[in-house]
Amino acid sequence: MIYLTTNTANQQVYLSLDEARQYYSTAFTHYLIVLTHEENSTTGSDLAQVATIVNETVRVTQLTITTVGLTLAGRYRYEVYGQNSAVNTNPTDAAVVGIVERGYAVLNDNTSWFDVPINTIPNDIIYEP
C-alpha cells in the first residue's frame, strides 16, 4: 500500500518494479502509472501519468509522481505498466509492454480530525526522610 497526498505534485513512491522485467521478452524504459478512485464501483475518476524514475535497483524503484487533479481523499487502485514511451498515458497503446504491478493507494487530504491537547505535567518531587 502506498500513501499519497491529494492534489500534490512531486511525491516519492517506492515500489518493487524491476523484478517484473523477467516475465517479458521485450525490454521497457518507462513506467505508466494509473490511479483509479473506485468509490464502491469498478469505474471512477482516474489519473494516468508517466512516472519519473529517480532510482532503480533490483529490489526497489523510486518514482516521482503527481496527484494533481485528484481531490478526493480515500482508497485508490493503482496499476503500473512497463512501456517504451515517455509520453503515452493509454494502457492499451502499442508502446505498453505489460502490467508490472497493481495494488492499493491511500490518498489523504491532510484533514485534522482531532486536536492534540497540550498537557503540562510537573516534575516528580521525591521527599527524602
Contacts in CASP RR format, 6 or more apart in sequence:
PFRMAT RR
TARGET T0000
AUTHOR 0000-0000-0000
METHOD contacts of the structure
MODEL  1
MIYLTTNTANQQVYLSLDEARQYYSTAFTHYLIVLTHEENSTTGSDLAQV
ATIVNETVRVTQLTITTVGLTLAGRYRYEVYGQNSAVNTNPTDAAVVGIV
ERGYAVLNDNTSWFDVPINTIPNDIIYEP
1 103 0 8 1.000
1 104 0 8 1.000
1 105 0 8 1.000
1 106 0 8 1.000
2 13 0 8 1.000
2 14 0 8 1.000
2 15 0 8 1.000
2 78 0 8 1.000
2 104 0 8 1.000
2 105 0 8 1.000
2 106 0 8 1.000
3 105 0 8 1.000
3 106 0 8 1.000
3 108 0 8 1.000
4 11 0 8 1.000
4 13 0 8 1.000
4 65 0 8 1.000
4 67 0 8 1.000
4 105 0 8 1.000
4 106 0 8 1.000
4 107 0 8 1.000
4 108 0 8 1.000
5 11 0 8 1.000
5 67 0 8 1.000
5 107 0 8 1.000
5 108 0 8 1.000
5 109 0 8 1.000
5 110 0 8 1.000
6 67 0 8 1.000
6 70 0 8 1.000
6 71 0 8 1.000
6 72 0 8 1.000
6 73 0 8 1.000
6 107 0 8 1.000
6 108 0 8 1.000
6 109 0 8 1.000
7 67 0 8 1.000
7 68 0 8 1.000
7 69 0 8 1.000
7 70 0 8 1.000
7 71 0 8 1.000
7 109 0 8 1.000
8 66 0 8 1.000
8 67 0 8 1.000
8 68 0 8 1.000
9 66 0 8 1.000
9 67 0 8 1.000
9 68 0 8 1.000
10 64 0 8 1.000
10 66 0 8 1.000
11 64 0 8 1.000
11 65 0 8 1.000
11 66 0 8 1.000
11 67 0 8 1.000
12 54 0 8 1.000
12 62 0 8 1.000
12 63 0 8 1.000
12 64 0 8 1.000
13 51 0 8 1.000
13 62 0 8 1.000
13 63 0 8 1.000
13 64 0 8 1.000
13 65 0 8 1.000
14 60 0 8 1.000
14 61 0 8 1.000
14 62 0 8 1.000
14 63 0 8 1.000
15 60 0 8 1.000
15 61 0 8 1.000
15 63 0 8 1.000
15 80 0 8 1.000
15 101 0 8 1.000
16 59 0 8 1.000
16 60 0 8 1.000
16 61 0 8 1.000
16 101 0 8 1.000
17 31 0 8 1.000
17 56 0 8 1.000
17 61 0 8 1.000
17 80 0 8 1.000
17 100 0 8 1.000
17 101 0 8 1.000
18 56 0 8 1.000
18 57 0 8 1.000
18 58 0 8 1.000
18 59 0 8 1.000
18 61 0 8 1.000
19 58 0 8 1.000
20 82 0 8 1.000
20 100 0 8 1.000
20 101 0 8 1.000
21 27 0 8 1.000
21 28 0 8 1.000
24 97 0 8 1.000
24 98 0 8 1.000
26 84 0 8 1.000
26 97 0 8 1.000
27 84 0 8 1.000
27 97 0 8 1.000
28 82 0 8 1.000
28 83 0 8 1.000
28 84 0 8 1.000
28 97 0 8 1.000
28 98 0 8 1.000
29 83 0 8 1.000
29 84 0 8 1.000
29 86 0 8 1.000
30 50 0 8 1.000
30 51 0 8 1.000
30 53 0 8 1.000
30 82 0 8 1.000
30 83 0 8 1.000
30 84 0 8 1.000
30 85 0 8 1.000
30 86 0 8 1.000
31 50 0 8 1.000
31 51 0 8 1.000
31 53 0 8 1.000
31 61 0 8 1.000
31 63 0 8 1.000
31 80 0 8 1.000
31 81 0 8 1.000
31 82 0 8 1.000
31 83 0 8 1.000
31 100 0 8 1.000
32 48 0 8 1.000
32 49 0 8 1.000
32 50 0 8 1.000
32 51 0 8 1.000
32 80 0 8 1.000
32 81 0 8 1.000
32 82 0 8 1.000
32 83 0 8 1.000
32 88 0 8 1.000
32 89 0 8 1.000
32 91 0 8 1.000
32 96 0 8 1.000
33 48 0 8 1.000
33 49 0 8 1.000
33 50 0 8 1.000
33 51 0 8 1.000
33 63 0 8 1.000
33 65 0 8 1.000
33 78 0 8 1.000
33 79 0 8 1.000
33 80 0 8 1.000
33 81 0 8 1.000
34 46 0 8 1.000
34 47 0 8 1.000
34 48 0 8 1.000
34 78 0 8 1.000
34 79 0 8 1.000
34 80 0 8 1.000
34 81 0 8 1.000
34 91 0 8 1.000
35 46 0 8 1.000
35 47 0 8 1.000
35 48 0 8 1.000
35 67 0 8 1.000
35 70 0 8 1.000
35 76 0 8 1.000
35 77 0 8 1.000
35 78 0 8 1.000
35 105 0 8 1.000
35 107 0 8 1.000
36 43 0 8 1.000
36 44 0 8 1.000
36 45 0 8 1.000
36 46 0 8 1.000
36 76 0 8 1.000
36 77 0 8 1.000
36 78 0 8 1.000
36 79 0 8 1.000
37 44 0 8 1.000
37 45 0 8 1.000
37 46 0 8 1.000
37 70 0 8 1.000
37 72 0 8 1.000
37 74 0 8 1.000
37 75 0 8 1.000
37 76 0 8 1.000
37 107 0 8 1.000
38 44 0 8 1.000
38 75 0 8 1.000
38 76 0 8 1.000
38 77 0 8 1.000
39 72 0 8 1.000
45 70 0 8 1.000
45 72 0 8 1.000
47 66 0 8 1.000
47 67 0 8 1.000
47 69 0 8 1.000
47 70 0 8 1.000
48 89 0 8 1.000
48 90 0 8 1.000
48 91 0 8 1.000
49 65 0 8 1.000
49 66 0 8 1.000
49 89 0 8 1.000
50 83 0 8 1.000
50 85 0 8 1.000
50 86 0 8 1.000
50 87 0 8 1.000
50 88 0 8 1.000
50 89 0 8 1.000
51 63 0 8 1.000
51 64 0 8 1.000
51 65 0 8 1.000
51 80 0 8 1.000
52 63 0 8 1.000
52 64 0 8 1.000
52 65 0 8 1.000
53 61 0 8 1.000
53 62 0 8 1.000
53 63 0 8 1.000
54 62 0 8 1.000
54 63 0 8 1.000
54 64 0 8 1.000
55 61 0 8 1.000
55 62 0 8 1.000
56 62 0 8 1.000
67 107 0 8 1.000
70 76 0 8 1.000
70 107 0 8 1.000
71 109 0 8 1.000
72 107 0 8 1.000
73 107 0 8 1.000
73 108 0 8 1.000
73 109 0 8 1.000
73 111 0 8 1.000
74 106 0 8 1.000
74 107 0 8 1.000
74 108 0 8 1.000
75 104 0 8 1.000
75 105 0 8 1.000
75 106 0 8 1.000
75 107 0 8 1.000
76 104 0 8 1.000
76 105 0 8 1.000
76 106 0 8 1.000
76 107 0 8 1.000
77 102 0 8 1.000
77 103 0 8 1.000
77 104 0 8 1.000
77 105 0 8 1.000
78 102 0 8 1.000
78 103 0 8 1.000
78 104 0 8 1.000
78 105 0 8 1.000
79 91 0 8 1.000
79 99 0 8 1.000
79 101 0 8 1.000
79 102 0 8 1.000
79 103 0 8 1.000
80 99 0 8 1.000
80 100 0 8 1.000
80 101 0 8 1.000
80 102 0 8 1.000
81 91 0 8 1.000
81 96 0 8 1.000
81 97 0 8 1.000
81 98 0 8 1.000
81 99 0 8 1.000
81 100 0 8 1.000
82 96 0 8 1.000
82 97 0 8 1.000
82 98 0 8 1.000
82 99 0 8 1.000
82 100 0 8 1.000
83 93 0 8 1.000
83 95 0 8 1.000
83 96 0 8 1.000
83 97 0 8 1.000
83 98 0 8 1.000
84 95 0 8 1.000
84 97 0 8 1.000
85 93 0 8 1.000
85 95 0 8 1.000
88 95 0 8 1.000
88 96 0 8 1.000
90 96 0 8 1.000
END
